[in-house]
Amino acid sequence: MRSLTPSVRAKAIEIANHLQEQGLPNQKEVISMSIAEARNWARQRTAESSFQAVLDRI
């Protein structure tokens, strides 16, 4: 998780905590899944803000 930005790292931790609460016992799997989901969240957030910037120019 060191290579993640602070906001993506925080989201990955949030997701990992949620997955553990749901009962996923494999810590490596939880970490892997949470990082992937946090990166998807960041990409989506970036795409939405880029789209909004285009709309603001119109």
DSSP file (Angstrom, degrees, kcal/mol; ACC not computed):
  #  RESIDUE AA STRUCTURE BP1 BP2  ACC     N-H-->O    O-->H-N    N-H-->O    O-->H-N    TCO  KAPPA ALPHA  PHI   PSI    X-CA   Y-CA   Z-CA
    1    1 A M    >         0   0    0      0, 0.0     3,-1.5     0, 0.0    11,-0.1   0.000 360.0 360.0 360.0  -6.8    0.0    0.0    0.0
    2    2 A R  T 3   +     0   0    0      1,-0.3     7,-0.1     7,-0.0     0, 0.0   0.814 360.0  57.8 -63.2 -29.2    3.0    2.3    0.2
    3    3 A S  T 3  S+     0   0    0      2,-0.0    -1,-0.3     6,-0.0     2,-0.2   0.547  89.0  96.3 -80.8  -5.4    2.7    3.1   -3.5
    4    4 A L  S <  S-     0   0    0     -3,-1.5    31,-0.0     1,-0.1    35,-0.0  -0.532  81.7-109.6 -84.8 150.2   -0.8    4.4   -3.2
    5    5 A T     >  -     0   0    0     -2,-0.2     4,-3.1     1,-0.1     5,-0.3  -0.347  37.9-103.7 -67.7 159.5   -1.7    8.1   -2.8
    6    6 A P  H  > S+     0   0    0      0, 0.0     4,-2.3     0, 0.0     5,-0.2   0.879 121.2  47.8 -55.8 -40.4   -3.0    9.0    0.7
    7    7 A S  H  > S+     0   0    0      2,-0.2     4,-1.9     1,-0.2     5,-0.1   0.899 114.6  45.2 -69.7 -38.7   -6.6    9.2   -0.5
    8    8 A V  H  > S+     0   0    0      2,-0.2     4,-2.6     1,-0.2    -1,-0.2   0.887 112.7  51.9 -70.8 -38.4   -6.5    5.9   -2.3
    9    9 A R  H  X S+     0   0    0     -4,-3.1     4,-2.4     2,-0.2    -2,-0.2   0.923 109.4  49.7 -61.8 -44.0   -4.7    4.3    0.7
   10   10 A A  H  X S+     0   0    0     -4,-2.3     4,-2.2    -5,-0.3    -2,-0.2   0.904 111.9  48.1 -61.9 -41.3   -7.4    5.5    3.0
   11   11 A K  H  X S+     0   0    0     -4,-1.9     4,-2.7     2,-0.2    -1,-0.2   0.901 110.0  52.3 -65.8 -40.5  -10.1    4.1    0.7
   12   12 A A  H  X S+     0   0    0     -4,-2.6     4,-2.8     2,-0.2    -2,-0.2   0.898 110.3  48.3 -62.5 -40.5   -8.3    0.8    0.5
   13   13 A I  H  X S+     0   0    0     -4,-2.4     4,-2.6     2,-0.2    -1,-0.2   0.911 110.9  50.9 -65.4 -42.1   -8.1    0.6    4.3
   14   14 A E  H  X S+     0   0    0     -4,-2.2     4,-1.9     2,-0.2    -2,-0.2   0.927 113.5  44.8 -59.3 -45.9  -11.8    1.5    4.5
   15   15 A I  H  X S+     0   0    0     -4,-2.7     4,-2.7     2,-0.2    -2,-0.2   0.911 112.0  52.3 -66.2 -42.9  -12.7   -1.3    2.0
   16   16 A A  H  X S+     0   0    0     -4,-2.8     4,-2.4     1,-0.2    -2,-0.2   0.913 108.9  50.2 -60.9 -43.2  -10.4   -3.8    3.8
   17   17 A N  H  X S+     0   0    0     -4,-2.6     4,-2.1     1,-0.2    -1,-0.2   0.909 111.3  49.1 -61.2 -41.4  -12.0   -3.2    7.1
   18   18 A H  H  X S+     0   0    0     -4,-1.9     4,-1.5     2,-0.2    -2,-0.2   0.914 110.1  50.5 -64.4 -43.2  -15.4   -3.7    5.6
   19   19 A L  H  <>S+     0   0    0     -4,-2.7     5,-1.8     1,-0.2     4,-0.3   0.892 110.3  49.9 -63.0 -39.3  -14.3   -6.9    3.9
   20   20 A Q  H ><5S+     0   0    0     -4,-2.4     3,-1.3     1,-0.2    -1,-0.2   0.881 107.6  53.7 -67.0 -37.0  -13.0   -8.2    7.2
   21   21 A E  H 3<5S+     0   0    0     -4,-2.1    -1,-0.2     1,-0.3    -2,-0.2   0.824 103.0  58.5 -63.8 -30.0  -16.2   -7.3    8.9
   22   22 A Q  T 3<5S-     0   0    0     -4,-1.5    -1,-0.3    -5,-0.1    -2,-0.2   0.546 125.6-103.1 -77.7  -7.0  -18.0   -9.4    6.2
   23   23 A G  T < 5 +     0   0    0     -3,-1.3    -3,-0.2    -4,-0.3    -2,-0.1   0.617  64.5 154.1 100.3  13.6  -16.0  -12.4    7.3
   24   24 A L      < -     0   0    0     -5,-1.8    -1,-0.3     1,-0.2    -2,-0.1  -0.666  20.5-172.6 -75.8 115.3  -13.3  -12.8    4.7
   25   25 A P        +     0   0    0      0, 0.0     2,-0.9     0, 0.0    -1,-0.2   0.755  55.7  91.5 -84.2 -24.2  -10.5  -14.6    6.7
   26   26 A N     >  -     0   0    0      1,-0.2     4,-2.3     2,-0.1     5,-0.2  -0.613  56.7-166.5 -79.7 106.5   -7.7  -14.5    4.1
   27   27 A Q  H  > S+     0   0    0     -2,-0.9     4,-2.6     1,-0.2     5,-0.2   0.872  85.9  52.6 -63.4 -39.6   -5.7  -11.3    4.8
   28   28 A K  H  > S+     0   0    0      1,-0.2     4,-2.5     2,-0.2    -1,-0.2   0.904 111.1  47.6 -63.1 -40.4   -3.8  -11.4    1.6
   29   29 A E  H  > S+     0   0    0      2,-0.2     4,-2.7     1,-0.2     5,-0.2   0.906 111.1  51.1 -66.4 -41.6   -7.0  -11.7   -0.4
   30   30 A V  H  X S+     0   0    0     -4,-2.3     4,-2.5     2,-0.2    -2,-0.2   0.927 112.4  46.2 -61.1 -45.7   -8.6   -8.9    1.6
   31   31 A I  H  X S+     0   0    0     -4,-2.6     4,-2.3     2,-0.2     5,-0.2   0.933 113.7  48.3 -64.2 -46.2   -5.6   -6.6    0.9
   32   32 A S  H  X S+     0   0    0     -4,-2.5     4,-2.1     1,-0.2    -2,-0.2   0.931 114.6  45.2 -59.9 -47.5   -5.5   -7.4   -2.8
   33   33 A M  H  X S+     0   0    0     -4,-2.7     4,-2.5     1,-0.2     5,-0.2   0.900 112.6  50.9 -64.9 -40.9   -9.2   -6.9   -3.3
   34   34 A S  H  X S+     0   0    0     -4,-2.5     4,-2.4    -5,-0.2    -1,-0.2   0.889 110.1  49.0 -68.1 -37.9   -9.2   -3.7   -1.3
   35   35 A I  H  X S+     0   0    0     -4,-2.3     4,-2.3     2,-0.2    -1,-0.2   0.930 112.1  48.8 -65.7 -44.4   -6.3   -2.2   -3.3
   36   36 A A  H  X S+     0   0    0     -4,-2.1     4,-2.1    -5,-0.2    -2,-0.2   0.924 114.0  45.9 -61.0 -45.0   -8.0   -3.1   -6.6
   37   37 A E  H  X S+     0   0    0     -4,-2.5     4,-2.6     1,-0.2    -1,-0.2   0.891 111.4  51.9 -66.8 -39.0  -11.3   -1.6   -5.6
   38   38 A A  H  X S+     0   0    0     -4,-2.4     4,-2.2     2,-0.2    -1,-0.2   0.889 109.4  50.0 -65.5 -38.3   -9.6    1.6   -4.2
   39   39 A R  H  X S+     0   0    0     -4,-2.3     4,-2.5     2,-0.2    -1,-0.2   0.906 110.8  49.3 -66.0 -40.6   -7.8    2.0   -7.5
   40   40 A N  H  X S+     0   0    0     -4,-2.1     4,-2.6     2,-0.2     5,-0.2   0.918 109.9  52.0 -61.9 -42.8  -11.1    1.6   -9.4
   41   41 A W  H  X S+     0   0    0     -4,-2.6     4,-2.4     1,-0.2    -2,-0.2   0.913 110.7  47.9 -58.2 -44.3  -12.7    4.2   -7.1
   42   42 A A  H  X S+     0   0    0     -4,-2.2     4,-2.4     2,-0.2    -2,-0.2   0.904 111.4  49.8 -66.1 -41.9   -9.9    6.6   -7.8
   43   43 A R  H  X S+     0   0    0     -4,-2.5     4,-2.5     2,-0.2    -2,-0.2   0.926 112.6  47.2 -62.0 -44.1  -10.1    6.1  -11.6
   44   44 A Q  H  X S+     0   0    0     -4,-2.6     4,-2.5     1,-0.2    -2,-0.2   0.912 111.7  50.5 -64.1 -42.2  -13.8    6.6  -11.5
   45   45 A R  H  X S+     0   0    0     -4,-2.4     4,-2.1    -5,-0.2    -1,-0.2   0.895 111.5  48.4 -62.7 -40.7  -13.5    9.7   -9.4
   46   46 A T  H  X S+     0   0    0     -4,-2.4     4,-2.2     2,-0.2    -2,-0.2   0.905 111.4  49.6 -66.2 -42.3  -10.9   11.1  -11.8
   47   47 A A  H  X S+     0   0    0     -4,-2.5     4,-2.4     1,-0.2    -2,-0.2   0.902 110.9  49.8 -64.0 -41.4  -13.0   10.4  -14.8
   48   48 A E  H  X S+     0   0    0     -4,-2.5     4,-2.3     1,-0.2    -1,-0.2   0.900 111.4  47.7 -65.2 -40.6  -16.0   12.1  -13.1
   49   49 A S  H  X S+     0   0    0     -4,-2.1     4,-1.9     2,-0.2    -1,-0.2   0.864 111.9  50.5 -70.3 -33.7  -14.1   15.2  -12.3
   50   50 A S  H  X S+     0   0    0     -4,-2.2     4,-1.7     2,-0.2    -2,-0.2   0.913 111.3  48.6 -66.5 -42.6  -12.6   15.4  -15.8
   51   51 A F  H  X S+     0   0    0     -4,-2.4     4,-2.2     1,-0.2    -2,-0.2   0.905 110.5  50.9 -63.2 -42.0  -16.1   15.1  -17.2
   52   52 A Q  H  X S+     0   0    0     -4,-2.3     4,-2.3     1,-0.2    -1,-0.2   0.874 106.3  55.3 -64.7 -37.0  -17.4   17.8  -14.9
   53   53 A A  H  X S+     0   0    0     -4,-1.9     4,-1.1     2,-0.2    -1,-0.2   0.887 107.9  49.3 -62.9 -38.3  -14.5   20.1  -16.0
   54   54 A V  H  X S+     0   0    0     -4,-1.7     4,-0.7     1,-0.2     3,-0.5   0.919 111.2  49.2 -65.8 -43.8  -15.6   19.7  -19.6
   55   55 A L  H >< S+     0   0    0     -4,-2.2     3,-0.9     1,-0.2    -2,-0.2   0.872 106.1  57.0 -63.9 -36.0  -19.2   20.5  -18.7
   56   56 A D  H 3< S+     0   0    0     -4,-2.3    -1,-0.2     1,-0.2    -2,-0.2   0.793 102.2  56.3 -66.2 -26.9  -18.1   23.6  -16.8
   57   57 A R  H 3<        0   0    0     -4,-1.1    -1,-0.2    -3,-0.5    -2,-0.2   0.693 360.0 360.0 -76.5 -18.3  -16.4   24.9  -19.9
   58   58 A I    <<        0   0    0     -3,-0.9    -1,-0.2    -4,-0.7    -2,-0.2   0.482 360.0 360.0 -78.2 360.0  -19.6   24.7  -21.9
